[in-house]
């Protein structure tokens, strides 16, 4: 059974934000496993937009997702070796978001299992940082002088190079022609943090997101949510047992992407 009803369905107002427009774009990575020196990941590049059932006169506009799903192969230093467009997908309001993507993930696992040396990734942990910059084990730093973002995990610092890589789809997520640090300064936050175990290494996947902000109570800064608190979802046992696709809260006009760290 997939993670049905495990996380608050993002079609509901996750943080009581009133959606005037459902537009959002998120890139996510789901670790599948490894084979010798290759690491396999299902990557989704999905857009959320407005859907209106024109056959129903009284229908209200609802959100739906559409986009591409890729099977990406990395080496042990997380350099991309190949990126295969596995399928195009459309997730309509009546579809189950998790189940639809889980079917695609299972098709990839089935294909990879044809190689007898393939070893599936073991999920170890998942938590939601609730759109903060400092969490229990992961912190998001920005260096204004060097105009870079980096993640600190257990004392080790990792620059987020994808933001400045014009060949990376994450670059196109935030910029058009050139890297402009000021346009994303103070606008990225941490949400989900996942850990997986490979045969000899551990992979941490951190989801970073931007979006419309709500003013904090002391009027000194803008934050995505009021009184954020890092938490572990109630269905963590299902995730640890199956390692399935999960659903994550999305900010208004949100843009998000995953950063992988390998140790």
C-alpha positions in Angstrom: 0.0 0.0 0.0 1.4 3.4 -0.9 1.5 6.5 1.3 -2.3 7.1 0.9 -3.5 9.9 3.2 -0.1 10.0 4.8 0.5 13.7 4.2 -1.9 16.5 4.0 -3.1 16.6 0.5 -1.7 19.7 -1.0 -5.0 20.5 -2.8 -6.2 21.4 0.7 -4.8 24.7 2.0 -1.8 23.3 3.8 -1.1 26.3 5.9 -4.4 28.0 5.5 -3.1 29.9 2.5 -5.9 31.0 0.2 -4.9 30.1 -3.3 -5.9 32.7 -5.8 -3.7 30.9 -8.4 -2.5 27.3 -8.2 0.7 27.8 -10.3 3.8 26.1 -9.0 6.8 24.2 -10.3 8.7 21.5 -8.4 11.5 19.1 -9.2 11.8 16.1 -6.9 14.2 13.1 -6.6 13.2 9.7 -5.4 16.3 7.4 -4.8 15.8 4.0 -6.3 19.1 2.2 -5.6 22.5 1.3 -7.1 24.3 -1.0 -9.4 28.1 -1.2 -9.0 29.2 2.4 -9.3 25.9 3.9 -10.6 23.1 5.4 -8.5 19.6 5.5 -9.9 17.0 8.2 -9.2 13.5 8.9 -10.3 13.2 12.6 -11.0 10.0 14.5 -11.5 9.8 17.9 -13.2 6.2 18.9 -12.6 4.1 22.0 -13.0 0.9 22.8 -11.1 -1.8 24.8 -12.9 -5.5 25.5 -12.9 -7.9 22.8 -14.1 -11.6 23.5 -14.9 -14.0 20.8 -16.0 -15.8 22.6 -18.8 -18.4 19.8 -19.0 -19.7 20.7 -15.6 -21.3 24.2 -15.5 -21.0 24.4 -11.7 -17.4 23.1 -11.5 -14.8 25.2 -9.6 -11.3 25.6 -10.7 -9.0 23.0 -9.1 -5.2 22.3 -9.2 -3.6 19.6 -11.3 0.0 18.6 -12.0 1.6 17.8 -15.3 5.2 17.2 -16.6 8.0 14.8 -17.1 9.4 11.9 -15.2 13.0 10.9 -15.7 15.3 7.9 -14.8 18.6 9.6 -13.9 21.8 7.7 -13.4 24.6 9.3 -11.3 28.1 8.2 -10.5 29.2 8.0 -6.8 30.2 11.7 -6.9 26.7 12.6 -8.1 27.8 13.5 -11.6 25.0 12.8 -14.1 25.8 9.9 -16.4 22.5 9.7 -18.2 18.9 11.1 -18.1 16.2 9.1 -19.8 12.7 10.6 -20.3 10.7 7.7 -18.9 7.2 9.2 -19.4 5.0 12.2 -19.5 2.3 12.4 -16.8 -0.8 14.4 -16.0 -2.4 14.2 -12.5 -5.9 15.5 -12.6 -7.9 16.6 -9.5 -9.7 13.2 -9.3 -6.4 11.2 -9.5 -4.4 10.0 -6.5 -1.2 12.0 -6.7 0.8 9.4 -4.7 -0.5 6.3 -6.4 0.0 7.7 -9.9 3.7 8.5 -9.3 4.2 5.3 -7.3 3.2 3.2 -10.3 5.9 4.9 -12.3 8.5 4.4 -9.6 7.6 0.7 -9.5 8.0 0.4 -13.2 11.5 1.7 -12.9 12.3 -0.6 -10.0 11.0 -3.6 -12.0 13.3 -2.6 -15.0 16.3 -2.1 -12.8 15.8 -5.4 -11.0 16.4 -7.2 -14.4 20.0 -6.6 -13.5 20.9 -9.1 -10.8 23.5 -6.8 -9.2 21.0 -4.0 -8.6 20.5 -3.2 -5.0 17.5 -1.2 -3.8 18.0 1.9 -1.6 16.8 1.5 2.0 14.9 4.5 3.5 16.2 5.5 6.9 14.3 8.6 8.0 12.1 11.5 6.8 11.2 14.8 8.5 9.7 18.1 7.5 11.5 21.3 8.5 8.4 23.3 7.9 10.1 25.9 5.6 12.9 27.0 7.9 16.6 27.7 7.3 17.9 25.9 10.3 16.8 22.4 11.2 18.1 19.8 13.6 20.8 18.3 11.3 20.7 20.5 8.2 21.2 24.3 7.8 20.8 26.5 4.8 23.4 29.2 4.4 23.8 32.1 2.0 27.1 33.8 1.4 26.3 37.3 0.1 29.9 38.2 -0.7 30.3 35.1 -2.9 26.7 35.1 -3.9 26.2 31.4 -3.3 23.9 29.1 -1.3 25.1 26.1 0.6 23.8 23.3 2.9 25.5 22.3 6.1 24.9 18.7 7.1 26.4 17.6 10.4 29.2 20.1 10.2 30.1 19.5 6.5 29.3 22.3 4.0 28.0 21.6 0.5 27.6 24.4 -2.1 24.4 24.2 -4.2 26.2 24.3 -7.5 23.0 23.5 -9.5 21.7 27.0 -9.0 24.6 28.4 -11.1 24.8 25.5 -13.7 23.1 26.7 -16.8 22.8 23.1 -18.1 20.8 22.1 -15.0 17.0 22.4 -15.1 17.1 23.9 -11.6 18.8 26.9 -13.2 15.8 27.4 -15.5 13.5 27.0 -12.5 14.6 30.4 -11.1 16.5 32.2 -13.9 16.2 33.0 -17.5 19.5 33.9 -19.1 22.0 34.5 -16.3 22.5 33.7 -12.6 21.1 36.5 -10.4 21.7 35.9 -6.7 19.7 38.9 -5.5 16.6 37.5 -7.0 16.7 34.4 -4.7 18.4 36.0 -1.7 16.5 35.3 1.5 13.9 33.3 -0.5 14.9 29.7 -0.2 13.8 27.5 2.7 14.2 23.8 3.8 11.2 21.5 3.9 11.6 17.7 3.6 14.8 15.9 4.7 15.2 12.2 3.7 17.9 9.7 4.4 18.6 6.5 2.5 21.2 3.8 2.8 23.0 2.3 -0.1 25.4 -0.7 0.4 28.3 1.4 1.6 27.1 5.0 1.6 24.3 7.1 2.9 22.3 9.6 0.7 20.5 12.6 2.2 17.9 14.4 0.0 16.9 17.9 1.1 14.0 19.7 -0.5 14.5 23.5 -0.9 11.5 25.7 -1.8 10.5 29.3 -2.4 7.1 30.8 -2.6 4.7 33.5 -1.3 5.5 34.6 2.2 3.4 35.5 5.2 4.7 38.3 7.4 5.9 37.2 10.8 4.3 38.4 14.0 7.2 40.7 15.0 7.3 42.4 11.6 11.0 41.9 11.4 11.2 39.4 8.6 9.1 37.5 6.1 8.7 33.7 6.5 6.7 31.1 4.6 4.7 29.9 7.6 3.9 31.3 11.1 5.5 29.5 14.0 7.3 26.8 11.9 8.3 23.6 13.7 10.3 20.7 12.4 8.3 17.5 12.7 8.2 13.8 11.8 5.1 12.7 9.8 2.7 10.2 11.4 3.2 7.7 8.6 6.9 7.5 8.9 6.7 3.7 9.5 5.1 3.2 6.0 7.8 5.3 4.4 10.5 3.3 6.1 8.9 0.0 5.2 8.2 0.8 1.5 10.3 3.9 0.6 7.4 5.0 -1.6 6.6 8.3 -3.2 5.3 10.8 -0.7 3.4 14.1 -0.9 4.9 17.4 0.3 3.3 20.7 1.2 3.7 23.4 -1.6 3.9 27.1 -1.0 1.7 29.5 -3.0 3.4 30.1 -6.4 6.1 27.7 -5.1 9.3 26.6 -6.8 11.2 23.8 -5.3 14.0 21.3 -6.0 15.9 18.5 -4.2 19.6 18.6 -3.3 21.4 15.2 -2.8 24.3 14.7 -0.5 26.2 11.5 -0.5 28.5 10.3 2.3 
